[in-house]
């Protein structure tokens, strides 16, 4: 065997790391290109899900012994969710099935037609539950691919996500400027005349931009060298990026998106103050920035006043703002249907109706006052829908995930001030997850595969580092 052949079979560590990063980028491209919709009848899912299985298998093959250990808790939670969905598909004896809450009407009909001995799964819509089970291949693959990335790839991973968000924002801008039925809209069922970007739903795109904005702030404030922060090309790049995010967020027409983006701007403002305190704007460790901290504060104050003035002038003309006072708000299904959805949750508690079964079961509860040409396929409150579909077991898993993330935040907070970019990325990722949680309270963004993967990446970022670096301790 010659030397060239040996090198190709046993690549160097640098080459191997480069291949891992390439696979991460490829996974992000595939998920963003084909996973922007939450519907289960998207043709792109026929290609996305097998591809996700392939990426996950690759990650398992190349994973080092310690890679999966770093994500063992979120991996265990995902596998527990998979087991819960699978359990809803196991056929149950007729007597047990009829004893489950929320099945009284079906029990009476079974008795009338003589189907008393029929075995059924817990789910009231097994085909939808099967789809929910298979949909987990995307977040599982995302977690495995993220776990195999070395710590040195973290900035490149964030850059990849920010590039995807930029592409989505530019595409959204082009969609608004082009025809409403043009080819730039990637999905046939979508919110036309608004900036949906790589998504099918304007609210999902708005939530994505709001949740990536803190990452954009972290990248500009902590991930670049200090001497570049005040250079003219870098400042121009920051201005263009922030302007693009703000403009496209406004063009989505999402009311919740405006609120989320305001919170995201507050997070970035906090990151800026933290960067100033850590001397990120210093030319070196012993010389403060060319202008004093007092001038920075004055500039920030003037900037806030200017931003408020521009907001008062521009916001009333935004589609999202106009929808706040429109009749659509008063009759919005997510509010008028909430009591009916809550009754569904109580009737089916503690077993639930099965993941994905909401769309079919809601039709049996839907009062005449809610009937209209379109149908209500999601509760637009993922926490309430989780209670409906998964009952008590689903709420327990949600509680465990929440406790896990809050404990992670408690570990970070005591030493955040004296830590480097990795710790601030972990804290920023937790803040972005909080924004996605708020978005899930009024919509269902995490039912889109690309948003599932994005949320998993945020979880992975929040897990590292687990303790202060020695250099941070010495400081």
N, C-alpha and C positions, 0 to 999 in steps of 0.2 A: 504494500500500500504506500503510495507516494505521499509527500508532505501536503500537497494540495487537497487530496482526497480526505486526509485526516482532518484538515482544518474545516472542511465542509460538514463533516459528521460531528465534530466537537467544536462548535463555534465559541468564540471568546465570550466572556461575561458581558462586555459592552454590546456585542452584536445581539446577544440573547435579550438584553434589556430593550434594545431598539426594536426587536421583533414584538416584544410585549406591548410597547407603546403603540406600535403600528396596529396591532390587533385591537387595542382599546379605541384608537381613532376609527378603525373600520367598523367596530361595533356601534359607535356613536353615529356614524354616517348611515348605517343600515337602519338603526332604530328611528332616527329623525326622518329619514326618507319614507319609511313605510309605517310608522307607528304613531301618527298624529291624530288618529280618530279613536273614539271610545266605543263605536258600534262593533258588534260581533260578526257583521256580515261584510266587512271590508275585504276585498280581494287581496289586498297587500298582506293580510295576515297569513295567507297560504305560503308566502315566501318568508315573512319575518320570523314566524315561530320556528320553522326548521332551522333557519339561520341562527337563531338564538340558542337552539340545542347544540349546534355545531360550535359556537363560541364558548358555551359552557363546558362542553367536553374538552375543548382545547385547554381551557383554563385549568381543569382538573388534571390534565396530563402534565402541564408545565409547572403546576403549583409546588413550591417548596414546602417542607414540613411545617414551617411556622406561618405560612401565608394564611391558611384558613383559620388558624387559631386566633388571628387578630380580628376576625369577623364572626367568631363562633356564636355570639349572642344574636345578632340579626339573622344569621343563617339558621339558627335554631328556631327563631320566631317565624321565618318564612316557611320552614319545613313543617312547623306546627300548623300554620295556616293551610298548607297543602294537605296535611292529614285531616284537618277539619272539613275541608271541601270534599275530600275523598270519602270521608265518613258519611256525608250527606247523600252519597250515591249508593250506599250499601242497602240492598233490599231488606225491608223489615217485615216481620210477621203482621198479618192483617190486624190482629187484636192490638198489638203495640202501636201500629201506625194510626189506627182510629182513635187511640187514646191520646195522641199528641194534640196539644192545643192548636186551635185554628182550623181543625179538620172537621168540625161538626157538620157543616153543610154537605161536604163530600161524603161523610159517613151516612147521612140520610139518603143521599142519592144512590150510594152503593147498595143500601138495603132495598131500595125500590127496584133495582135492576138485577139483584142477585149477585153482586160482586163482593160479598162479604169476606171471602177467603183469598183475595188477591194480595200478593206481596208487592210492596212499593218502597222506593227509597224515600228518605225524609224530604228531599227536595220536591217542591210542587211543580218544578219545571226542570227535569233532569238534563235536557239538552243544553239549557242555559248554564246549569251548574257545571256540566262537562266543559263548556267554553271557559268558565271562570277558572277551572282547574288547569286547563292547558295554558291559559294566559299567564300563569305564574312562571313559565319558562323564561320570559323576558326579564323580570326582576331577579330571578335566580342567576341567570347568565350575567346580568349586570354586576351583581355582588361578587361572583366568582372572578370575572375579568378585572374588576377593581382591586380585589384582594391580591392578585398576582403582580400588581404594579409595584416596583420598588419605590421607596420614599422619595427618591430624587425625581420621580416622574410627576409628582403632585402638581407642580406648576404647569407642566405640559398638559396634564389632564384638565385643569381649570381652563387653560387656553383653548383646548378643544371644545369645551362646553360653551365658552364665550363666543367662539367662532360660529358654533351652531346657532346660538342666540342672535348673533349679528346677521347671519344668513336669513334667519326667520324674520328678523325685523326689516331687512331690506326687501325681502319678498313681500311682506305685508304692506310696505310703502308702495311697492309696484302694483300690488293688487288694488289698492285704493285709487291709484292714478289711472289704472287701466279699466277695461270694461268689466261690469259686474259678473258676466258669464264667461269671462275669458279663461284661457288655459292656465293661468297662474294659480288658480284655485285647485288644489290637489285632490279635493274630495267633492263628490257630486252633491252630497247633503252637507251644506256648510252655511256660514253666515256671510252671504254676499254683500258687497258694498262696504265691508269692514276689513281691517287688517288682521287676517287669521294666520298669516305666515305659513309655517309648516304644519299647522293644525287644521282641524275641521271646525273647531269651536272658538269663537272670539274670547270667551272667558278663560279657556285653557291657555290660549296664547298670552293673554294679559297676565295670568298667574305665573306663567313661565318667565316672562320678561321681568315681572316684579321680583321673583325669587332669584333670578340670575343677577339682578342689579347689585345686591350686596357683594356677590362674587366679583363683579366688575370693580367695585370700590376696593375690595381687598387686593385685587391684582394690581391696580394702579398705586395703591398706598403702601403695600407690604412686599409684593413679589418682585419689584424692580429695584435696581440699585439706587441708593439715596441721591447720588449726584445727577441722576436723570430726572428726578421728580420735578425740578424747576426749569428744565431745558425747554426751549420753545417748541421743538417738534413733539415732545412728549405731552406738553400742555395742550397743544393743538389736537393731538390724538384723543386725549381725555375729553376735551370739549365736544369733538365730533361724536364720540361714542355715547356720552351722556345725552347729547342732543338727540341722537337717533333713538335711544331708548325712550326718552320722554315723548317725542313726537309720535312714534308708533304706538306706544302705550295709550296715548290719547285717541289714536285712530281706531283702536280696537272696538270702541263703543261699549266697553265693559264697565259697569258701575262699580262692581267689586274690585275690578282692576285698578281704578283710580284710588280707592282706599288702600289697597295693598301696596301700590307704588308709593303713596305718601309715607307709609310705614317703612318701606324699603329705603327711601331717601333719608329718613331718620336714622336708620341703621348705618348707612354710609357716613352720615354726619358724625355719628359716634366714632366710627372707625377713623375718620379724619382727625378728630381730637386725640384719639389714642396714638395715632402716628406722630402728631406734633409733640405729644408728651414724651414719646420714645426717641425724639431727635431724628426722625426719619427725614427731616428737611435740612439737616445739618450737612455741611461740606465734609466735616470730619467729626470725630468724637469730642473735640475740645472747642469747636467753633459753632455757634448757633447759626441758624439760617440768616441770610443777608438782612432780612427785616425782622424786627423783634417780634416776640410772641404777642405783645400788646397790639402791634399792627395787624397781626394775623387775626386776632379777635375782632378788631375793628372792621377788617375786611369781611370777615364772616358775618358780622352783624349787618353791614351794608348789603352783602349778598342775600341774606335772608329777607331783608326789606324789599330788595329788587325782585326776588322770587315771588314774594307775596303779591306785589303789585302786578307782575306779569300774570300770576295765577288768577287774580280778580278780573283781569282784562280778558284772558283767553278762555278760561275754563267754562264760562257760561255758553260759549259757542260750541263746546265739544259735544258729540253725540251722546257720550256716556252721561254727561251732566244733564242734558236735556231729557234723558230717559228717567231721571230721578223724579221729575214732576209730572211725567206723562201718565195718561190713564193706564198704560201698560204696567206701570209699577203697582197700581192698585189691584189689578187683576192678575198679577204675575202668579203663575201656577206654583212656584216654589213656596209662596206664602199661603195661598188659598188652599193648597192641598196638604199643608203640614198637619192639620188636625186629623185628616184621614190617614196619613202615613203613620202618625203616632198611634192611632187606633189599631192599625195593622200590626205594629210592633207589640202592643199589649196583648192582642188576640193570639199571636204566635209565640209569645214568650213562655218558657225560656228556650225552646228548641229552634225557633226561626222557621222560615219558609224555604231556605236554600239559596245559596249564592246565585245571583243572576235571575232569580224568579220574580223579582219585584215587578217587572214590566207586565207579566201575565196576571199576577195576583191582584195588582192594583185595579185592573178592569172589573174585578168582582166587587171591589169596594167603592169604586168611583161614583159619586153622587151625580144626579142630573145637572146640578149647577156647574160641575166641572167639565161637562161634555163639550167638546169643540172639535174642529176639523183635525187638528194635530193631536198626537197621543203623548202621554206622559210616561217616558221610558225609564226615568231615573228620579229619585227623590229630591235631587239637588241639595242634599245634605247627607254626605257620606257617613257621618256618625250615626244619624238616625236610620239610614238605610242599612248600616251594619247591624243595628239592633233588630231590624225587620228580618234580614236574610240569615244572620248567624246567631241571633239570640244571645243568651248568656255566654256561651263559649267564645263568641266573637268579641264581646265586650271585655272579657277577661284578657284575651290576646291584645286588644287595644290598650288596656290598662298596663299590661306588662311592657309593651313597647314604649308607652309614655314614661313609665318609671325608669326604664333603661336610659332614655334620652335625657331625662331630668337629672339622673345620677351622673351622667356624663358631663352635663353642664356644671354640676356642683364640683366635680373634679377640676374643671378648667378654671373656674372663676378665681380661686385663691391665688394662683400664680400667673394670671393672664398678663398683668402689667409688666412683668419682668421676662416675658417669653417672646419668642421669635415668630416669624411668619406662619409656621406650622400650627401653633396654638391658636393664632388669630384666625386661620382658615377653619379650624375645627369649630371655634365659636361662631364665626360667620355662617358656616354650614348649618349649625343648629338654628340660627336666626332665620335662615332661608327655609328650613323645614317648618319653622313656626308660621311663616307666611303661607306655605302650602297647606298647613293645617287649617288656617283661617279661611283659605280659599275653599277647602273641602266642606266647610260648614254651610256654604251657600251654593255649592256646585259639586262636580265630580271629576276634577282634573286628574286625579291619580288613577282613573280607569283607562286613560290613554296610555299605551305601552311606552311611548317616549317619556312621558311624565313619570311613570313607574321607575324607569331606568334612572332618570334625573334624581328622583328622591333617594334611590339607593346609592347613587354616587355621593350625595350629600351626607348620608349616613356613614359611608366609608371615610369621607373626609373628616367627619367629626370624631372618628375613632383614633386618629393619630395626630399628635403624639399622646401616649397614655400618661406620661409623666414629664416634668420639666427636664430640659437638656442640661447637661453639666455646665455648659457655657452660660446658660441662663442663670443657674444657681450662683455662679461666681460673680455675676453682675450685681 
